[in-house]
Structures are given as C-alpha cells and as structure tokens.
Amino acid sequence: MRRIASVPLTLLLFLSCSSTPSSDLGKALAAGDLPEVQRLLGARANPNPPVSGREPSPLAWAARLGRVDIMDALLAAGSDPAQGS
C-alpha cells in the first residue's frame, strides 16, 4: 500500500482553501494557533461568520487542515457544521 506524505497533503488541503483568511479567527486558524483561536472565541469571536465567495467557514478550515483540536474548540463555541464548506 502506498502512503502519501502528510506534509504535502496538508499543503494541498491548505491551498484548496482561500489564499488568505479575512478575519482574525481565520488567520489564527490558518496558522494553527489553538491558544489564539481559544482566546478569540473567549472574546466572543463569531464561530459562524458569514461565508462569502470561496472562503470556507472556520470549521471547514480546521477540518481541511486536519486540526481536530481546533474543530473541538469551534464546536464547543457553537460553530454550525452545516455552514459553508
């Protein structure tokens, strides 16, 4: 069975998202900064911001980057799994 290296796969998934997140929460998410994501959510950052164009929701960002820890934080803050991918 052939294995795919995780770094290139992660890079591919990241590149499939929009090139630059527009919100502070999105930027912290793209950087994989769990403490900053938690801080922003604690400061009432919207875990369900309006999704426009090709920018995925924060939960979709976390999923595409394989960050289950960040997904857990977003879900605990009320992120809607049905919102934009």
C-alpha positions in Angstrom: 0.0 0.0 0.0 1.4 3.4 -1.0 1.5 6.1 1.7 1.0 9.8 1.0 3.3 12.1 2.9 1.3 14.2 5.4 3.1 17.5 4.8 2.3 17.7 1.1 -1.2 16.6 1.7 -1.7 19.3 4.4 -0.2 21.8 2.0 -2.6 20.7 -0.8 -5.6 21.0 1.6 -4.4 24.4 2.7 -4.0 25.6 -0.8 -7.5 24.4 -1.7 -8.8 27.0 0.8 -8.9 30.6 0.0 -5.4 32.1 -0.1 -5.8 34.5 2.9 -8.4 34.3 5.6 -10.0 37.7 6.1 -10.8 37.5 9.9 -8.6 37.3 12.9 -10.2 34.0 13.7 -9.4 32.7 10.2 -5.8 33.9 10.4 -5.3 32.2 13.8 -6.9 29.1 12.4 -4.7 29.1 9.2 -1.7 29.4 11.5 -2.8 26.5 13.6 -2.7 28.7 16.7 -5.1 26.9 19.1 -4.4 29.3 22.0 -5.2 32.3 19.8 -8.3 30.6 18.5 -9.4 29.9 22.0 -8.7 33.5 23.1 -10.7 34.9 20.2 -13.6 32.6 20.8 -13.5 33.6 24.5 -13.6 37.2 23.4 -16.8 36.4 21.5 -15.4 35.9 18.0 -18.2 34.6 15.8 -17.6 30.9 15.1 -20.2 31.2 12.3 -19.2 34.3 10.4 -20.9 35.0 7.1 -19.2 32.9 4.4 -18.7 34.7 1.1 -17.1 33.6 -2.2 -14.6 30.8 -1.8 -13.7 31.4 1.8 -14.7 28.4 3.9 -16.2 28.6 7.3 -13.8 28.4 10.3 -14.9 24.8 11.0 -14.2 23.8 7.4 -10.8 25.5 7.6 -9.9 23.4 10.7 -11.2 20.2 9.0 -9.2 20.8 5.9 -6.1 21.4 7.9 -6.7 18.3 10.0 -6.9 20.3 13.2 -9.3 18.3 15.3 -8.3 20.3 18.4 -9.4 23.5 16.8 -12.6 21.8 15.4 -13.4 20.8 19.0 -12.9 24.4 20.2 -15.1 25.8 17.4 -17.8 23.3 18.0 -17.7 24.0 21.8 -18.2 27.7 20.9 -21.3 26.9 18.8 -19.9 26.5 15.3 -22.5 25.2 12.9 -21.3 22.1 11.0 -23.9 22.8 8.3 -22.5 26.2 7.4 -20.4 26.6 4.2 -17.6 24.4 3.3 
